[in-house]
Amino acid sequence: MLHMRARAYRGAHMEKKNQTRRRRTHAAFAPILFALLACTAANVRSRDLRSVEADETGVAITLDDDLFSGPGRDRDYTGGFALTVSGARAARNWFSLDPLLAKIDRGALAVSADAWEWANVGHALSLGAIAFTPHDVAALEPVRDDRPYASLVFLSSARRYVSERRAVVYNTTLTFGALGLSAAGSGHRAIHRLTGSDPLRGYAHQISAGGEPTLRYGVARQALLSGFTDRADLKWTLAASAGTITEGSVAISGRWGRIRSPWWSFTPEQSMYMQDPQPLTTPAGPEMFFVAGVRVKARAYNAFLQGQFRHSDLRYTGAELNAILAEGWGGLVMRKASGLQIHYLAHWGSPELRHGPNARTIMWGSLEFVRPFGRGR
């Protein structure tokens, strides 16, 4: 009898210990379960606040040329070409730079995480080339006191974070390219032959002749200064870039006319000579407006004038270049009922070379043809 009571006591004691153990286990898992629920709720809220980006939101072709700004110009930033595709698929392509751009953004925008964490995110991917020549394109030798030949063939990925909480938008761009490719010079010479322009004889002396990789990261913060119904808006942009061109800038730009697109969708102030690629949006209807703006830049480095690590026959030091630069632009944007958009901008830039007879202003024009997909917003 005593043996049975002892066994019952031991059984009850073990059950009590097991119950205590289970309560402790549940207590230990409670914070973990709570955290998982909180994360799930946060993800649900994030998905609710973010619009789902379509695989393809548009395509754009950009043509830059100094001849677009007036006859008799064929020097300095002489031209460029870019093909841009926009949409979620632009970030998923195997050759896209977006995975690396996303990682850089997490660090670069950490101080402003609250502004873009709950954001609509757009993506774009661009392939293109830009070229520079001196005034005397027929010279076989490097032209001292003038800019060197230079070229860049590039691939760029871009992101846009539209804040859900305030009138602030962040744009980021990562560009990987090659300076000094002989193919770039050959292509430029072929265009000159096709158009009957002066022959380009000095590409053998271009910056990084033979080819050299280059990288640039850019970030810009747009903020609305004032919006006057659907007839005008005014914004300012604070931007910085590091790499191929290293600089900081501040810009003010405005639009006037019949406007049906978001105030942050047109960004001529974000550029490395050619405008940085941008995720495309579809305006809510036909539109036509004028645009104008100014930008002041504090530049620390320009690979197109100073070269990189590879030997260049003609290059300049930072002391020979202007560190404070100004830029202005003006033009017209039209969107037809069919959805096709046509942009024209004339650009002006202050002299980049500090001294010499060829320390001159830079002028060029831009034509862009845009075909957005999907419904307007």
N, C-alpha and C positions, 0 to 999 in steps of 0.2 A: 504493500500500500504506500509506504513512504517512498519506495523507488518510483512508483507511478506518479506521485505528487512532484518529486524532483524532476522527472522527465517533462511533466506538464509545465513546471516553472521555467525549465530551460527553454522549452518551445516558445512560451509567451515572451521570454526575455529576448530570444533571437528575433521574433516577429517585430518586437518594439524597436530593436536595433535596425532591422531592415527598413521599417517605416521611417525612422530617423534618417537613414542613409538615402532613401528615395526623396524625402523632403529636401535634403541638402543638395542632391543631384538636380532636382527641379529648380531649387534656388540658384544653383550655379548656372543652369541653362537659361534661366529667365532673362538675364541681361542680353545674352546672345540672341535669343528669340526676339526680344524687343528691338535689338539693333537691326536684325534682319527685316522685321516688319517695318521699321522706320525707313530703311533703305528702299524697301519695296514701295512704300508710300511715296517716297521722294522721287523714285523713278517714274511712278504713275503720274505724279504732278508734273514732272519734267516732260513726259510724253504728251500730256494734255496741253502744256504751254507751247511746245515746239510744233511748228508746222512740219509735216513730212515732205521732204524735198523730192521732187520727181527725178527719175533717172536722167532725163534730158530736159533741161529748161531753156536751151537756146544755143545758137552758134553765132559767132561774130568773125568778120574779116576786117583787119585793120591795116591801112596803108598810110605810111608817113613818107613825105618827100619835101625837100626844101623848095622844089619847083611849085608845090601847091600854095606857097606863100607869095608867089610873084615870079615873073620871068627873070632870067639872068642869074639865078642862084643855083649853085651846085658845089657846095662846100660845107664844112663843119658837120653837124648831124645831117647827113645827106639823105637818109631814108631808112625805112624799116618795113617789115611785114610780119603779121602774126595771125594765126588761126586759133580761135578760142572756142572750146566747148564747155558748156555749163550744165551742172546737175549732179546728182549723187553718184552717177557712174564715173564722172570725172575724177572722183576720189578713189574709185575702186580699180581703175586700170592698173595693170601690173607695172607700168613705167611711171605711174603717178608719184609725185613727191609728197602727196598729202599725208601719209603716215608719219613722215619725219616732220612735216610742218605742224601737225597736230601736237607732237611732243614738244617742239620748240614753243608753240603757243602756250602750252600749259605752264611753262616756266616764265616766258616773257610777259604773259598777261595775268600772272598769279596775283599781283597787287590789285588787279581790277576784276577778280573772279566774280564778284557779285554782279558786275555789269553784264557779263556775257555767259555765265553759267546757265541761266534760264533764257536762252536765246534761240532764235531761228538761225540756223547755220546754213550758209550757201557755199557751194564749191565750184571751182573752175580750173581748167587745164589749158595751157597755151603753148604753142610751138611757133618759134619765129626767129628772125634775124634782124640786126641793125648794123649800120655802117657809117663811118666817118671818113672824110677826106680833107686835105688842105685846099686852099684856094687854087693853087697851081697844080691841077691834076695831071698835067702833061710832063711834069718834072720826073726824071728817072731817079734822082738822088733825094734823100730826105730834105724837106724844105724847112730850114732853120727859122725860128721866130713864127712858125705856124704850127697848127696842130698836126700830129702824125696821122697816117692812115690807121684805122682800127676797125675791127668787126667783132661781132658776137653772134653766135648761133646758140639759141637757148631753149630750155624747157622750164615752164613755170607752173606751179600750183598755187591757187589762191583760196582763201576762206573769208567769209564775211559773217560777223556775229552781230545780229540785230537785237538790241536789248528789249526785253518785254516790259521793263520797269521804268525806263527813262529814255529821252531822246538822244541816245548815244549809240554809235555804231563803230565796231572795230573791224578793220580790214588787215589781213596779213598775206604776205607773198613770199614764197621761197623759189628762187631762180637758180638753176644749175646750167652752165653753158661752157662754151669753148671760145676763147679769144684767139685771133690770129690764124684761123684755118685758111689754107690756100683755096679751098672750095668756095669760101665766102668771097674772096677776091675774084675768082673765076666767074661766079654768078653775077657779081656786080658789073664786071666788065661786059658780060653778055647782055645785060640790060642796057648798058650804054650803047653797045653796037646796035641793038634792036631799035632803040629810040633815036639813033643818030647823034648822040651826045658825045662830048669830048672823050677821047680814050683815057683810061686810068692806067698810068704807067708806073706808079710807085708802090703797088701793093706788096712788093718784095720787102719793103721796109715797115710794114705795119707792126703795131704793138703785138708782142709775143708771136712773131712770125713763125709758123710751123705748128702752132697750136698749144694752148695751155688752159687747163680747167679753171673755172672761176665760180664763185658762189655768192649769193646775196640774199639776205633776209630783210624784209621790210614790214613795218607795222604802222598803222595810221588810226587815229581816233577822230571820228567825225562827230560834230555836235551841232544841233540846229540853233541858229541865232534868232531867226524869226521866220514865221510862215504866214503869208498873206493870202488866205483862202487857197484857191487852186490856180492863182494867177502869178504868184511869185514866191520864192523862198530864198533864204540866205543862211549859209552855214560856215563854220570854220573847221579847219583840219590841222591837227598836230601830228607830225609824222617823223619817223626815224628809220634809217637803214644802215646795215653793216655788211661789208664785203666788197663786191665789185665797185660800188659807190657807197661811201660812208658819209652820212650827212644827217642833219636834223632840219626840220622846216616847219613853218606855220603858214597857212593859206586861208584866204577868204574867197568864197565864190558864191555866185547867185544865179538864179534862173528867172526869166520873165516871159510870160506868154500863156498859152493854153497847156497846162501841165496835168498829166494823168499818171505820172510815175512817182514813186517815193522819193523824198528829198535826198536820200542817201545813195540813190542808184546811179548817179552820174558823177564820176570821180576823175576829172582831168588833172587834178592836183596830185594824184598818186602816180608817179612815173619814174622810170629810169630812161629819160628822153622819151621813149615810147611809153604810153600809158600802161600801167600794170594791169594784168587780166583781172576781170571782175565777174562774179556770179551774176547771171542775167535775170532780169525780172520782166514780166509782161505788164505794160501799162494798162490802165482800166479802159482805155479808148484811144482814138487818134489824138495826137498832140503835136504842137509845134511851139518851140520856145527858143529864146536867145539865152546864151550863157556867157559869163565873163568872170574872170578871177585873177588874183595876184598871189604870188608865193615868194617868201623870202627863205633862203637856204643858207645854213652854215655848213660848209663842206670841208671834211677832213681828208678825203682821199677819192681819187678818180682814176681807175685802172685804164680808162681809154686815153688818158693823157700821161699818167705816171708809170704805166706798166705794172707788172707783178714781179715774179721771181725770174722768169725767163728773160734772156737778153732781148732788148729792143734797141734798134738803131737810133731812134729819136724818142726821148722821154723828157718829162719836166719834173722838177722837184716841187714840193708843196710851196716853197717860198716864191716860185715863179708863177703861181696860180692865185687867182682871187679866192679867198676863203668865204666871203659873203657874196651871195649871188641873188639875183631877182629874176622872176619869170612871170609872164602874163599871158593870157589867152582870151579869145573871144570867138564865138561862132554860133551855129544854128543846128538845132536838132529837130528832125521831123519823123513822125511815125504815121504811116498810112493805115487806112482801115483794114488792109490785108494783113497787117502786123509787121511789115518790113519797116525797119528804122534806118535812117541815114543821118550820120553825124558829120559835120564839118567844123574843124577848129583851126584857127591861125594862132601860132605860138611865137612868142618873143622871149629871148633870154639874154641876160647881160653878159659882157665879155668874161670868158673863163681864163684866158691868158692875161697876165698882169701887165706886160710890157711888149713893145714891138709894134710894127705896122699892122699886124694881123690880130691885135687884141681888139676884136670886133664883136658886135652883137650877133646873136644867132637867131635865125628865123626859119620856121618850117611849118608845113600844114599837115593836117591829119584828116583822112577820110575813113569812116567806119560804117560797115554794113552789118546790121544786126537782125537776126530772125529769131525772136523769142518763141517758145512753145508754151502751150497751156493757157490758162485763164489769167486775166489781169488781176492785180491786187492793189 
